[in-house]
Amino acid sequence: MAVLVTGGAGYVGSVTVEHLLARGEEIVVLDNLSRGHRESLPPSVRFYQGNVGDAALVKRIASDNRIESCIHFAALAYVSESVEQPRAYFENNVVQGLALFTALLDAAVPRIVFSSSCVTYGETAGIPIVEETPQRPSCPYGWTKLFLERALGSYDAAYQMRFVALRYFNAAGATGKCGEDHDPETHLIPNVLRAAAGILPEVRVFGADYSTPDGTAIRDYVHVGDLAEAHGQALNYLREGGKSEFLNLGSGRGHSVLEVIEGAREVTGKAIPKRICPARAGDPACLVADARKAEKLLGWRPRRSDLASIVCSAWEWQQAHPAGYTKPSRGQARGSLI
């Protein structure tokens, strides 16, 4: 029996595959490689290149590999891009996601761990954010995740398809083998480290007039290795008969953009030039998790999610992979994004 990991060649997906293999799971990966990297996966992993919305392919994979559970990562995941291209996001994330769920249902796969997001909460006055916080996404990306959460709830009620939707906050950091390599790169920490390494001329700080202590946006950064462990624990929970749940994954601590830049300066010993730019559409001022429910139900605790450990692991990976997974380096001249 095997676990299907969709989007397993992506950032969080590849680290989760690494974690599951280490604990002896049989893994099958489905990824269209539009934004993932085959190089992030061991050559021995059973790999299918294709779309999750290809129902015939999903059914064949399930049959050929005796799939007993699915971890669904595959999605477009840029907030600002979703504002500019909502059609692509609803087509890729929602339409194809629903096709995947239906194909899994038809193949009698009874369990799904779903990669959701704190972006479903939108702008909220309640910090830290609990799972019962009203969900009012401020961007199409958030709406796509919320829609699939609702769809899973309906599939559970009608067809007993059990799931855990993991609403994680800002994934960051790296393992020895896997790290962030996006094109374009929009996440703060890898771009701060690229600026520290001289790959980028500066870090563009999007927004300095938020209602936060230093005016820059605050986020809860959680180490990607901790996220991977949570996915494995969610699988165990469902296999043991746990009911469907929505769970936050975060460190419970928030750091502003300027605090992250200063933390990276301390880790690297490098000067990090920055430039203040207008805030991006769809970005809330502050997102910090209350993850006590995940600890209670899964036994999950973020063991390596302090800012220094996250930045140090990402810096080590960046130094070992200055061009990312592929050479020559892709996208280094595309500007600095957060």
N, C-alpha and C positions, 0 to 999 in steps of 0.2 A: 504494500500500500504506500502511496506517495502523496506529497503535498504539492499542489500547483501554486507557484508564485508568479503572478502576473506583474509585469514591470520589474522583474527581478534583476535586470541589468541596470536599473537606475540607482540613485544614491542610497536611499534607505533600503531599497529592495536588495541590493547586492550585499550590504552588511547583514541583513537578515538571513539571506541565503548562507553567508559565511557562518553565522551563528548556528543555524539549524543543522548544517552539515557537521559542525563540530560536535553537536550532541547526538549525532547518529541518525538524523532524519533522512528519508529518501526524498529528493527534491527534483521537481520538473519546473523549468522556467519558460514562460511565454512572454515575449517582448518584441515589439516591432522595430526597436533600435532607432526610433526617430530621435530619442534623447538619451537613450541608455548606451552602455558600452559592453560589448561582448567580452572585452578584455578584463572587465571587473569580476568575471565569473571563472571558476576553475574550468579548464577544458573538458573535464570529465562530467560536468553537469549536463543532464539531458536538457537540450535547448531547442525551442521552436521559435522561429521568427515569424510573427504574424500579429494580427489585431485581435484584441479580446472580444470584439464584436463579431468575429467570424465564428458563428455558432457551429458550423460543421467541423471546423478545426478544433474547437474546444471539446466537442463531443468525442472526436477521435482521440485527442490527448487523454481525456478522462478514461476512455475505454482501453487504450493501449497501455496505460500506465497505472491503472487501478487507483485513480485519484480518490482520496477519502476526505480531503479538506482543501480549501483555497485561501491564500492570502492575496488580497487584491490591492496592489499599489498603482497599477498602470493608470496614469492621468496626466493631462496638462496641468501645470501647477504654478503659474506665474500670475500674481494678483493683477499687476498693471497690464499685462498682455490680455488677461481675460476681459478687462474693461474695453480694450481696443478691439478685441476679436471674440465677442461673446458667442457668435455662431460656432466657431471652431471648438470652443469649450463645451457647449451643450451637446454638440455632435459627438465629440471624442469622449467626454467624461460621462454624460448621462445616457445618450442613445446606445453607445457601445457597452457601457456598464450594465444597462438593463438587459442587453442581449447576452452578456456574460452570465448574469444571474439566472436567466431563463435556461441557458444551455447547461449550467451546473444543475439546475433543478431537474431538467430532463435526463441528465446523466446520473441522477440520484446521489449527488454530492451534498451532504447534509450540513456542512459547516463552512462559514466564511469569516475570516478576520479582515476587516475593512479598514484601509488607511484613510481616515477622515482627517479633519483639521479644526484647529481653534478658530480659523477664519469664519466658520459657520456662526460664531457668536457676534461678529461685527463689532461695532462700537458699544461698549457696555460700561456702566458706572460701577458695577460690582467687581472689585478686585480683592483677592484672587477669584477667578472664575470657577464656579462649580458647574456640574453637569446639568443642573436644573435651571441655569441662567437662560433667559429667553434667547433664542437664536434669530438674529436679524442680520444676515450677511450684508456687507457693504460693497461686494463685488461679485461678478458672475461666477468666478471660481468658487467662492464660498457657497453660492446657491447650488452649484453642481454637486458639491459634497453633501449638502443638506438634503437635496432631492434623493440621492442614493441612500442616505440614512433612512429616510421615510419609506423608500421602496423596500429596503430590507425589513423594516418593521412590518410592512404589509405581507411580505413573503413569509415571515415567521408566523404571523397570525393565521394565514391561509394554508401554508404548506409545511409548517414546522421546520423551516430552514433556519437553523440557529446561527447567530452571528455575534461578534464583538466589534463594535465600531470604535476605533481608537482615535480620539481627537487630540492629536499631538500638536505641541506648540513648535517652537523653532528648532528643527533638527540641525545639529552642528557637530563639528569634530570629525574624527576619522579613526579607523583602525590601522594596523600596520599594512594591510592589503588594500583596503578600500577607502576612498575619500570622495570629495565633491569635484566633479568635472562637468560643468554645464556650459552650454554655448547658446546664448550669452549667459554669463554668470551674473545673477541678480542678488545673490545672498551676501549679507554683510561680511561675515567672518572671512570667507575665502578671498573677497575683494580687498579687505583690509590687509590680509597677509600678502596678497599680490603687490599691493602698494609698498609694503615693508620690504619685499624682495626686489623692488624696482621694476617689476613687470608692468605695473600701472603707474602713471605719473602722480595719481592722487586718488583719494576716496571721495566720491560725491555723497554728501549727506543730504538725504531728501527730507527736508522739513526741519526747521529749528524754532518753530513757534507753536509746538504742541503744548497742551496744558500738563506738562511734566516738569520736574525740578530744573532740568537744564534745557528744556525746549525741544529735545529730540525724542523720537519714539522709543518706547520701552518694550522689550520682548523677553520672554522666558525661553532661554536656550537650554536644550536637552541633548545630551550626547547621543549620537546615532547608535552607539553600541548599547546604551540603555534602552533605546527604542526597539532595537532588534530583540533584546531579551523579553520585552513586553509582548511582542508578537508571539514568541515561543510560549510564554506563559498563558497568553490568551488561547492558543491552540489546546494546551493542556486543560484549561478551564472548560472549554467546550467539549473536549473528549470525555471529561469526567461528568458530563451531564449538566453543566452550568446553563442557566437561561440567558437569553440574549441581553446584551448590555451596551451602554454608551459610556466610555471612560476617557477622562482627560489623562494625558501624559505630559508632564512638565516637571521642572525642578522646584517650582514654587517661589523662585526668585527672579526678579526682573532686572535687566540691565539696559541702560540707554545706549544709543548709538555712540555717543561720546565716551561712555564708560568702556564699551567694547574696544574702541580705538586705543584708549589709554591702556587697557589690559593687554592688548596685542603689542603695544610699545614696550611694556614691561617684560613680556615673554621673549620677544625677538631682539630687544635692544636697538631697534631701528626707529628712525624718524618716520612718521607716517603723515604725509601731507593730506589735507582735506579741503574740500570746497563745499560751501552750503548752497543747496539748490532747493527749488520749490518742492513741497510735499507731493507725493504721487497719489493719484486718485485711488480710493479704495483702501488706503492704509490706515487702520485705527491707531490711536495714540498709545494705547497700553494694552498688552495682553499678557497676563500672568495666570498660571494654572493653580487650581487646588486639585491635587492628584491623590487625595487620601482614599478615594473610592477604589482606584486601581491597586493601591497597597492592600486594602481590605480584601478585595475579591481575588486578586491575582498573586498577592505577595510581592508585588513589584515595588522596587525602590530605585531611584536614580543614583547609582553608586559613583558615577564619574562625571556628573553634570555641573560641577563648579566651573566658573568661567575660565580659570587658569588651566585646568585639565583639558577643557574643550579646545582652547586656543593652542595649547602646547601640542596636542595630538594633531590638529589641523596643520600647524606649522611644520611638524615633522613629515607629514604626508606631502605637503606642498614642496618641501625641500627635496624629498625623494622623487617627486613626480612633477618637475617644473613645467612640463608640457602636458600634464594630465595623463590620461591612459594612452593617448596616441601621439605619435610624432610624424611630421612637425607639429608644433603647438598650434592649436586652433583658436582663433578668435581673440588673440592678445591685443589686436589693434582696434577692438570694437568699443573701447571706452570703459570707464569704471562705473559699475552699477551696484546697487545695494539690494 
